[in-house]
Amino acid sequence: WFGRFALARSAAERMRALASFRPRMAKPVIGLERGLTDPITELNMGQTAEKIGHLFGITRPAADAYALESHQRLAKAQRSGALKGEVIPAVDRDGTVYEHDDGVRPDSSMERLAKLKPAFERPHGRVTAGNSSQITDGASWVILASAAAVRKHKLTPLARLVDSEWSALDPSIMGLGPTLCATALMRRQNLARADIDLWELNEAFAAQVLACLAAWEDEEYCREALGLDGAFGRIERNRLNVDGGAISLGHPVGTSGNRIVLHLVNAMRQRGLKRGIATECIGGGLGGAMLLEAV
């Protein structure tokens, strides 16, 4: 309607455009909201996080505490220079240099986070703007080369892509996707939980990450959904998203998968570790995982 009105040239055309106006047009639905709403279940991504948070008993304080830790870890990584060479400074039109992303809030607190209202399921929801990923713009790239190409072009590899896996599940619980694909990947490679040095599990929502961790510790879920004999077990927090994640750094949809792979490689190399898994949930009911070995 705005397009037709803007293109109207004569008074008559403008009047016809005005006559077609309807009250509902005063409250438009932004494209991002439509893009982040599943067309099958009609749930937006935040609501799917609420659902799996409810299924696994994730509390609001637990989600807030996870979000706070994400900001603190990212702030520490920025101060220590751990992200230099990975996050490239940006320059605006006036020549101002931005050395790092400014979404990080190291001065946040549980008290401040507790004051935020639920974003999707009021009044008792656990997902808020403070414990969700930030919607950001961004780009990320790596070079993927075969062994033959590495030799031919005398490249110095950072890591080896060992294996990858994709899994599908009910779109309304898409946030549990990482538990399916990562577990299947490890079973195929005959790896135990202790064999994985670091994990990057994309922080779409704090409740979603915590639900995945809880699911891996739930014997019934692991037997029925993952085909295991018992619980997969606990992933230690000192191995998971060690430098923060999308809650503090941002979630540039479309490049987050590449970003967590790149950061996993750098984090392993900085710590002298060997093996890691990068994994994320995907709207529509998918999960992807990649097994990497630092070189």
C-alpha positions, 0 to 999 in steps of 0.5 A, a space after each residue: 500500500 505504501 508503494 502504491 501511494 508513493 507512486 501515485 502521481 495525480 490527485 485522483 490516484 492518491 485518493 484511490 490509494 487512500 481509499 484502499 487503506 485499512 486499519 490493520 495496515 497501521 500495524 504491519 508485520 515485519 519481514 524478520 518476524 515472518 522469516 523466524 516463524 515456522 509455517 507448519 507449526 506457526 510457532 516463532 523460534 522463541 516459542 519453540 525455545 519456550 516449549 523445549 525449556 518447558 519439557 526439560 524444566 529450564 527455569 528463568 533464573 537458569 536461562 538468565 545465568 547462562 546469558 550472563 555467563 555468555 557476556 562475561 566469557 565474550 568480554 574476557 575473550 575480547 580483552 585478552 585478544 583471543 578474537 583478534 585475527 578472527 573478528 575483523 574491525 569495521 569502519 563506517 562512512 565517517 572513518 570511525 573504526 569499531 574494533 569489536 562487536 558492541 553487543 556484549 554487556 559485561 556489566 549486566 547482572 542477574 538483577 538487571 536480567 530479571 527485570 526484563 519481561 518475557 518476549 513470547 509467552 507472558 507472563 510466565 515465559 523464560 525467554 527474554 531479550 536478555 537471554 536470547 541471541 542478538 539479531 545482527 548483521 555479519 559475514 564469515 568465511 573459511 577456505 575449504 580445500 581438499 588434501 590435494 589442493 593443500 599440497 598443490 597450493 602449499 596451504 597451511 591448514 588450520 584443521 581437518 573436517 573429519 565428518 558431518 551429520 544432519 538430522 531432522 525432527 518435529 519443527 516445534 522442538 527444533 532446538 533439540 536438533 543438536 542432540 540428534 546430529 551430534 550424537 549420531 556423528 559421535 556414534 559413527 566415529 566411535 567417540 565417547 563424550 570424553 573424546 570431545 575437547 570443545 563444543 560450540 553449540 550456537 546460542 539461539 536462546 539460553 533456554 534452548 542450549 540448556 534444554 539440549 544439555 538437559 536432554 543429553 542427561 535424560 535417560 528416557 530421552 536418550 533411549 527413545 530419541 537418540 537410541 542410546 542405552 542410557 543417558 549421554 551424560 553431562 557436557 562440562 561448561 568449561 568445554 562449551 562455548 568457552 568464549 561466549 556465543 550468539 547471546 553476547 556476540 550476535 546471531 547473523 542468521 545465514 553465517 552463524 554455522 560458519 562462524 562457530 566452525 571458525 571459532 571452534 578451530 581457533 579456540 582449540 588451537 589457542 588451547 592446544 586441544 585436538 578435537 571439537 564439535 560445532 553444532 546448531 539447531 535450524 528453524 524448520 526442524 533440523 540440526 547440523 553438526 561437524 566434527 573437526 580436528 585441529 592441525 
